[in-house]
Amino acid sequence: MKRMLRRSTMTLMITLAFIGGMCYFVFKLVTGASDWVDQPYNAHIGGSGGLAQAGAIYDCNGVVLAQTVDGERVYNESESVRRATLHAVGDNSLNISTAAQSMYRSQLSGYNLLLGLNMPESLRTTNDITLTIDSTVCKAAYDVLASYDKKGACVIYNYKTGEVVCSVSTKGYDPQNPPEITEENESEYDGVYLDNVRSSSYAPGSIFKIVTAAAAIENIPDIYERSWTCYGSHEIGGSDITCVEAHGTVDFKYAMACSCNYVFAELATELGPEIMKQTADKMGINSSFEADGVKLAKGHYNADGATENQLAWSGVGQYDDRVNPLQMAIICGAIANSGESVNPTFIKDKSLLASVGIKFGTGGQTLLNSDTAAALDEIMRYTVSSYYGDNLFGGLTVCAKTGTAEVGEDKAPNGWMVGYAKDEKCPLAFACVVEESGFGFTYAGPVVEAAMIQAAKNLGAI
């Protein structure tokens, strides 16, 4: 009797476990089937990377970026546009995980829970997708960035609506004629599947002085009454802090404009690692912002345990500081927006985001108090008007900061430019980095200038 009871109990437990497992399987099938279809390892389903019957992808002006013709996936007729929009659109391989064709393949292909991708074509409901990017702006940025033959990124986004207008990552390839990557040529194509706008972080160099300036504005009451004399090289903590030249006697605003390392190194050591990190945390440097449910690469700032000299360099954007390009555009947008950030999006149709469980709202978070944002706005505007020159950007009223980040190992520095336009018709923030290039003004500046002028023309701002 006891043996029969034990057997019955065991049978009941196995049955319940089986039923529970089946219920869990059905639940995962219903809630996660489209995610399974979207995975790159299922790209064979349906042909052409699973896109043989997929809907079209358009830019914000209705320009076709990708479509299916006679069962084949084809891309924009312009090779420059194809290359410029590669990382936003994707290709048949689905190796670019953040691209639209990878993230929304089930929606593009008309996946059905019951029939999968085998729904009769006459009954299949495919979805076209409209992106927020403007292909003409992306092309303008790409043409300059590609001329350097270097890795890099350029992003421009509307700090009022969150719409990403330009997102270009290099190096890449032509999605219409993708390369066959082998052991012999893999170094040539290293990193081509990575979207540097969203998924890479870099040493920031002098663009990080925006963070150090914010900390000084909020914690040093007499910051605007002070002056410093820069001789080009100063010993702090036993080693030299160097500038590209001797700047002479400078005040706070001009120290930002001429990018005096000595001044911002002194400020970082005076403020200390705790205040510096608190400011970096509040401004989102150590956070991972999101774009359409995708977490951006985190920045990094932490000088706890650093020597005095390392702390000094951290205030200049060296030491082990890191930032992400789209992250910096968001921060610059917050400065323009009285301290309030706006979540970025690459998708024009918000119902598509809702269909995959992504809630998009333009509201972000408070990165700066309004007084600090106003002070940074004034300083960054002064940097352009007094130092870079208002002849840039086709007459737009721009606030900006460049950076030249040393990366060591005898490599050329990364060149940066970040900022935003104040014009009512052109509420755009930008960030550009060119890896192993040189001065930010020389390399990143022309990329941003070309893209912002094209964007402003399209908006009727110039």
N, C-alpha and C positions, 0 to 999 in steps of 0.2 A: 504493500500500500504506500509506504513511504517512497519507494523507488518510483512508482507511478506518479506520485505527487511531484517529485523532483523533476521527472521528465516533462510533466505537464507545465510546470513553472518555467523550465528551460525553453520549451516550445513557445510558450506565451511571450517570453522575453525576446526570443529571436523574431517572432512575428511582429511584435511592437517595434523592434529596432528596424525591421524591414519596412514597415509602414511609415515609420518616422523618416527613414532614409529616402523613401519614395516621395514623401511630402516635401522634404527639403529639396530634392532634385527638381520637382515640379516648380517649387517656389523660385529656385535659382534660374530655371529655364524661362519662367515668365518674366522675372524682373531683370535678368542679366543676359538674355539671349542676344540682344542687339550688340552688347559689349563683346560677346564671344565672336560674333560675325565680324566686328571691326578689327579684331586682332590681326596683325601682319601675318601670323602663321596660317591664317585661313584665306590668304589673298588669292589662292588658286580657285576659290569658289566663284563661279560665274565668269571666269576668264578676264583678261586685262587687269589683273590684280583685283578681281571681283568687281570691276567697274564697267564691264562690257555693256551693261544696260543702265548705267547710272545717269542721273540727271546732270544738268550743267552747273558750273560754278561761274558766277559773275562778279565783277568788281562793283563798286558802289555806283558807277555810272552805266551799268548794264553791259559792259564790255565782257565778252566771253573769255574766260581764262582756261576753262577745261570743259569738254563736252564729248559725248559719244556719237560717232558717225560710223554707220554700217558695222556696229559691233566692236569698233576700235576706239580707244580713248585718245583724243587728240587735244592739243593745247593751243594757246593763242598763236596767231600767225607770225608775230614778231618774236624773234629769238631773244632780244633784250628783255621784253616783257615776260617771256617764259622763265628766263633765268632770274629776273628780278622778283618774281612772285613764287618761285619754286618752294620756298619754305613755308609760305602761307597756304599754298594750294596743295602741294605734294605731287607725287608721280605714281605710276603704276606699282612701284615696288612696295609702297606703304612703309618704307624704312624711316621716313621723317614722321615721327610719332605725333608731333603737335600740329601737323598740317591738316587742313580741312578734309582731304580725302581719306586720311587715316582715322580721324576722330569721328567722322560722320558718314562712314561708308554704308552702314545699314540704312540710314535715311536717304542717301543718294541713290542706293540700289533698290529701294522698295522692298526691304526685308519684311516678310510676314511670319508671325509666330508659328502658324500652322503649316504653311507650305515652304517656309524659308525663302530661298532665292529662286524656287521653282514655280512661283506663281506665273500663270500664263501671261504673256506680255500684254495681251488685251485687257487684263484685269489688274496688272501691276500698277501700283501707285508710286512713282518715283518722285523724288523731291529735288528741285533746283535749289541751290544755295547762293545767296548774295552776301558777299563779304563787305566789310567796311573799307577795305583798302582801295586806293585809287591807283590804277595801273600806270597812269602817266607820272604820278609822283614817285612811285616805286622805281620806274624806269629812269627817271632823272637822277635819283640817288644811286641806283645800280651802275649807271654809265660812268659816273665819277669813281665810285668805290672799286669797280672792276678794273678800271684803268691802272690801279696800283698793283693789281695781281697779289693782293694780300687778304688774309682773313679779316673779317670785321662785321659790323652791324650798324644799321641806321633805322631808327624808329621815330615816327611822328604820330602824336595822338591828340584828339580834341579833349582838352581838359574840362570842358563843360558837359559833353555828352559821353565821353569815354571811348568814342569810336577811333580805332587805330587806322590812320590814313595811309601810313607807309610802314612797311616792315620788310626789310631787306637784310639778308644774311649771306656773307661770302666766306669761303669759297663755296661753289656749288657746281651745277652742271645743267645741261639742257634736258628737261623732262621729256621732250619729244624724241631725243636721241641720247638716252642715258648711257653712261660708260659701263664697260665691263671691267669691274675692279678685280685685279689679280694681285698676287704677291709681288709682281714686278712693278706695278704702278700704284699700289695702295698708299704709299707715302704722298703721292700727288693728290690723292683724294681724301686724305686724312681729315676727318671732321665734317665732311660734306653733308652728312645726314643730320647734323646738329643745328638747330635754329638758334643762332647766337643772340638774337633779340630776346628770346624767352628763356633759354636754357644754359647760357654761359655767364660767368662772372669774371671780372678783370680787376687788376690793380687800377685804382682811379686816378692817381696823381692829383693834380691841383683842383680838379672838380670837387674833390672832397673838402676843399676849403669852404664850400658852402655850409657844410655841417659844422666845421670849427667856427665859422663866423656866427652861425646861429647860437652856438654855445656861448661865445663871447658876448653877443648882444644881450643875452638873457642873464648873464652872470657877472659881467664886469661893468659896473655903473658908469665909469668914466671912459669907456672904450673910444668914444668919439673925440675926447680931448687929448688922447695920447698921441705920441709920435715915436718913431723908431729910426735909427740910422743904420742902413744896410751897407756893409762894405763888401758884400759878395760872398763872404765866408765867415762863419761865427762858430765858435766852440760851444757846444751845449752837451753836458754829460760826458765830457771826455773825448768827444769826436766832433768833427765839423758838420755844420748844416750849411749847405752851399746853395747859392742862387746862380742863375745863368749870367747875371751881371750885378754890379754894385748899384743898388737903386737909390742910394743917398737917403735923405730924410723923407720919410713917408708917414702919412696918417692912415687910419684904418681903411677908409674907402679906397685910397690909392694903392694901399698894400694889396687889396683884392684885385684891383684893376691891373697892376703890373705883376701880380702873382708872386709876391715876395715870400719865399720859403721861410726866411728868418723870422718874419713877423708871426706867421701862423705856427711855426715851431715854438716860439716863445709863448704864444697864447695857449697852446696845448699843454705845455709844462705847467703854466700858471693855473689852468683850469683843473688839471689832474685827470687821471684815468676814469674816475667814477663819473664826474660830470660829463666828460666826453662821451662815455658809453651811454649815459642816460639820454643825452641829446641824440646820439645815433639810433638808439632804440626807438625813441619817440618819432623820429623822422622815417622810420621803417627800414633802416639800413640792415638790421639783423633779422628782418621779417621776410617772409615769402609772400609777396602779393599774388593775386590770382587773376587770370584772364580766361574767361569762359570755362571755369572749373579746373584749369591747368595752373599748377603752382609754378611761379617764376623761380629761377635760380636765386638763392639767397645771397645778399651781400654779407659782409662781415666787418665788424669793428669790435676789438677788445684789446685794450692795452694793459689789462691787469697783469702784473708781474713783469712788465716791460721795464727796461732800463730808462733812465732819463732821456738818453739820446734816441732810443726807440720810440718813446712817447712823443718826443718832439717830431720825429719823422711821421708818426701816425697822424698828426694834425695837418700834415702836408699831403696826406693821401698815399703814403708809402708804408713802411713796416709790413704788416700782413693785411692791410685794408683790401676789401673786395667790394665790387658793386656790379649789378646787372643793368644792361642798357635800358630796358623798359622800366625797371625800378627807378632809374634816375629821371626818366621822362615823367613818371608819376610824381616824383618829389618836386620837380620843377613846375609841373602843373599845379601842385598844391600851393607853391609859393605864389603863383599867379592867381590862385583861387582863394586868397585870404587864409591859407593854411589847410584847406579841406581838399583831400584827394578824391579822385573819381575812378571807379573801377574800369579798367580797359576791356574792350571787347573787339573781336575780329568778325563777329557775325551780325549782319544787318537785321535779320529776321529773328526777333526774340522768341517767337513761338517755337522755333527749332531748338533753341536752348532749353526751353521749358519741356520739350518732348524728351530730352535726355536727362531731365532732372536738374538742370542748372538754372538757378534763380539769378537773373541779372538785374541789378539796380544801379543807377548812376552814383548813389551815395557810397563813399568809401569810408575814410576815417580822418580824424584831425591829426595832422602831422606836425603842425606848428600853430602857436597862437597867432592871432591876426596881426598883432603889433610886430612880432618877429618876422612874419611873412612880408609885411609892408617894408620893414627895414632891409630885408634881403632883396626885395624887388628894387628898391632904390639903388642899392649897391651894385646889383647885377646890371641894371640899366646904365649906371655910371660907367661900368666896365666896358660896355659896348660904345657908348657915346664919347668917352674920353680916351679910350685906348685902342679898341678894335676898329672903330670907325662906323658911322651911321650910313656909309655908302654900301655896306653889305645888305643882303636880304631884300634888295629891290625897293627900299623905302619903308619896309615894315619897322615898327617900333619893337625892337628885340632886346631882351635881357638874356645874358649868356655868361658862361664861364668855360674856358678851355682847360685842358690838362695834358700833361706829358708824363706818363707813368713809367718809371724805370722798372724793368722786369728781370734784370740780371743776366747771367750766363752769356755775356757779350752780345746780347740781342739788342736791337734797336728798341726804343720805348714805344708804348702804346700811345697813340694820339687820340684825344677826346675833345668833343664840344657838346655841351648840354645847355638848355635854356628854353625860352618860350617867346612867343609874340604877344604883345599886349593889345593889338588891334581888335576891336569889337567883332569885325568880320572874319578874323583869323585867329581864333582862340586855340592855338596849337602849341604843344610842348614837344621838345625833341631831344634825342640823345644819339650820338654817333661815336663809335670807336673804330680805329683802324689799327690792327695788331702789327707790332714790330715795324712801325713806320717812322715816326719822328714827332715834331711839334704838332700839338693838337690843332692850332690855328692853321698850319700849313696843310695838314692832311684831312682831318675831320671837318674843318671849316668849309672847304669847297663842296663836300658831299651834302652837308646840311643846307648850305646856301642854295644849291641847285634844287634840292627837294622842296625847301620852304618857298622859294619863288614860284615853283610850279604849283604848289598847293594853294598859295595866295592868289595866283591867277585864276585857278579853277573856282575859288570861292568869291572872286570879284573884289578881293581886298586890294589888289594893285593892278 
